[in-house]
């Protein structure tokens, strides 16, 4: 439970979990094979657009990241990025 009077930042992060490559097929992620590509161990974070805000605000409803996009660069398909679709 959050303290209603304190201010909090809310974010989502992408962290590489393992060395496998996955494909999104028929609405599910399928583990394909062990990647031979260099893993990016850097944590990528996307701050919620309403951050910072009070604990009261965050506990008052559903927190949504509906504008978040996960994508890769065309020039470097092994690099995955997360960003706000409306920025």
C-alpha positions, 0 to 999 in steps of 0.5 A: 500500500502506498502512503496517500500523501507521498509522491511516487514515480510509476514506470515500466522496465524492460530487462532481458530475462534470458538468452532466447529469442522469441516470436509473437505468433498467434497471440502468444510469445514462442521461444524459438532458439538461443540467441547468438547476438550480444545481449543488451543488459541495459535496463530501459524504463518508461515513466508514466505520463502522470508521474510523479503523483501522490499515492492517493492518485495512484491508488484511486484507479487503474494504472495504464501504459496503453500508449507504450510501444515496444519496438526494435530499430530497423538498422539493429534488430537485436536492440529493443526499445520502449517508448511512449507512442504519443511523444 
